[in-house]
Amino acid sequence: MRPGWRWLGLVLLAGCSSAPFPPGSVVAGTWGGNNAALMADDTSAHVHIACTYGNVHQSVVIDPNGQFAVTGEYNVRAYPVDAGVFHPARFTGAIIGRKMVLTVQLTDTAVTLGPVSLVFDQDPAMGPCPICIGPRARAEAAARRLMVP
């Protein structure tokens, strides 16, 4: 192998090892996209797609192929009146670097939401749905309340 090719191989390997979520790691943090969000920690995850939402009650672990599949519950009729009806759901996705593709499939109906694209450490750009407010918008609303004389 020519010396230049060895250097390129080392650079590519270094780039792979610096991924924020390598295989075997737990998905965590805020992932945002257009009308979609995933907020996760080491024990659970909360998902919004448009005016719907759901929960995973376990950690989301990435397999050797950069994918995950976990079960949870999902509410597809959260707006305008949330009746609190949750369906069993399967959350599947893939992560490459700082990007995630996520799909939610209800397992008791034919409903599938997504796939949606999310970016790690990006505030979600949620539409006009009042049940979905991102961290930045929540902080701005709180600041406005503090400024009222």
C-alpha positions as CSV (number, residue, x, y, z in Angstrom):
1,M,0.0,0.0,0.0
2,R,1.3,3.4,-0.9
3,P,2.1,5.8,2.1
4,G,-0.6,8.2,0.9
5,W,-3.3,5.5,1.1
6,R,-2.3,4.5,4.6
7,W,-2.6,8.1,5.7
8,L,-6.1,8.4,4.2
9,G,-7.1,5.1,5.9
10,L,-6.0,6.5,9.3
11,V,-7.9,9.7,8.7
12,L,-11.1,7.8,7.8
13,L,-10.7,5.6,10.9
14,A,-10.2,8.6,13.1
15,G,-13.3,10.2,11.7
16,C,-15.3,7.1,12.5
17,S,-14.1,6.8,16.0
18,S,-15.2,10.4,16.8
19,A,-18.9,9.8,16.1
20,P,-20.9,10.9,19.1
21,F,-22.8,7.6,19.2
22,P,-20.6,4.7,18.2
23,P,-22.1,1.2,18.1
24,G,-23.0,-0.2,21.6
25,S,-23.6,3.3,23.0
26,V,-26.8,4.6,24.4
27,V,-28.7,7.3,22.5
28,A,-29.0,10.5,24.6
29,G,-29.6,14.2,24.3
30,T,-31.9,16.3,22.1
31,W,-32.4,15.4,18.5
32,G,-34.3,17.9,16.4
33,G,-35.8,18.1,12.9
34,N,-38.7,19.6,11.0
35,N,-41.8,18.8,13.1
36,A,-40.0,16.0,14.9
37,A,-38.0,15.5,18.0
38,L,-36.4,12.9,20.2
39,M,-35.2,13.6,23.7
40,A,-33.4,10.7,25.4
41,D,-31.4,9.8,28.4
42,D,-29.8,6.5,29.6
43,T,-33.1,5.1,30.7
44,S,-35.8,6.4,28.4
45,A,-36.8,8.4,25.3
46,H,-39.6,10.8,24.4
47,V,-40.6,11.4,20.8
48,H,-42.7,14.0,19.0
49,I,-43.7,13.7,15.3
50,A,-46.1,16.6,14.4
51,C,-48.9,16.8,17.0
52,T,-48.3,13.2,18.2
53,Y,-46.0,11.8,20.9
54,G,-44.7,8.7,22.5
55,N,-42.4,7.2,25.1
56,V,-39.8,4.5,25.3
57,H,-39.3,3.1,28.8
58,Q,-35.8,1.7,28.3
59,S,-32.4,2.8,27.0
60,V,-32.0,3.1,23.2
61,V,-28.8,1.2,22.3
62,I,-27.2,1.3,18.9
63,D,-26.3,-2.0,17.4
64,P,-23.0,-2.7,15.4
65,N,-24.7,-1.5,12.2
66,G,-25.7,1.9,13.7
67,Q,-29.3,0.9,14.0
68,F,-31.8,0.5,16.9
69,A,-35.2,-1.0,17.5
70,V,-37.1,-0.6,20.8
71,T,-40.7,-0.9,21.9
72,G,-42.8,1.7,23.7
73,E,-46.1,3.5,23.5
74,Y,-47.4,6.2,21.2
75,N,-50.4,8.6,21.2
76,V,-51.5,9.5,17.7
77,R,-54.5,11.6,18.8
78,A,-52.9,14.1,21.1
79,Y,-54.4,17.2,19.6
80,P,-56.7,19.1,19.8
81,V,-57.9,17.1,22.8
82,D,-55.5,14.5,24.3
83,A,-57.6,11.5,25.4
84,G,-54.5,9.8,26.7
85,V,-54.9,6.8,24.4
86,F,-51.5,5.1,23.9
87,H,-50.8,2.3,21.4
88,P,-48.0,-0.2,21.6
89,A,-45.3,0.9,19.2
90,R,-42.0,0.0,17.7
91,F,-39.4,2.7,17.4
92,T,-36.7,2.0,14.7
93,G,-33.9,4.1,13.4
94,A,-30.4,4.5,12.2
95,I,-27.7,6.9,13.2
96,I,-24.8,8.0,11.0
97,G,-22.6,10.6,12.7
98,R,-24.9,13.3,14.1
99,K,-27.9,12.3,12.0
100,M,-30.8,10.0,12.8
101,V,-33.6,8.6,10.7
102,L,-36.5,7.5,12.9
103,T,-39.7,5.6,12.2
104,V,-42.5,4.8,14.6
105,Q,-44.9,2.0,13.8
106,L,-47.9,1.2,15.9
107,T,-48.1,-2.5,16.4
108,D,-51.8,-2.8,17.0
109,T,-52.8,-0.8,13.8
110,A,-51.4,-0.1,10.4
111,V,-50.3,3.4,11.4
112,T,-46.6,4.4,10.7
113,L,-45.1,7.8,11.4
114,G,-42.0,8.8,9.5
115,P,-39.4,8.3,8.6
116,V,-38.2,11.6,10.0
117,S,-34.7,13.1,9.9
118,L,-33.2,14.4,13.2
119,V,-29.9,16.0,14.0
120,F,-28.1,15.6,17.4
121,D,-28.0,18.6,19.7
122,Q,-30.4,20.6,17.4
123,D,-33.6,22.2,18.7
124,P,-36.6,20.7,17.0
125,A,-38.4,23.0,14.6
126,M,-41.9,22.1,15.7
127,G,-44.8,23.5,13.7
128,P,-47.9,25.3,15.1
129,C,-48.8,22.4,17.4
130,P,-49.2,23.8,21.0
131,I,-48.2,20.5,22.6
132,C,-44.8,20.5,21.1
133,I,-42.5,23.2,22.3
134,G,-38.7,22.9,22.0
135,P,-36.2,23.8,24.8
136,R,-35.2,27.1,23.2
137,A,-38.9,28.2,22.8
138,R,-39.6,27.1,26.4
139,A,-36.7,29.2,27.7
140,E,-37.8,32.2,25.6
141,A,-41.3,32.0,27.0
142,A,-40.0,31.7,30.5
143,A,-37.8,34.8,30.0
144,R,-40.8,36.8,28.7
145,R,-42.8,35.9,31.8
146,L,-39.9,37.2,34.0
147,M,-39.9,40.5,32.1
148,V,-43.6,41.3,32.8
149,P,-43.7,44.4,35.1
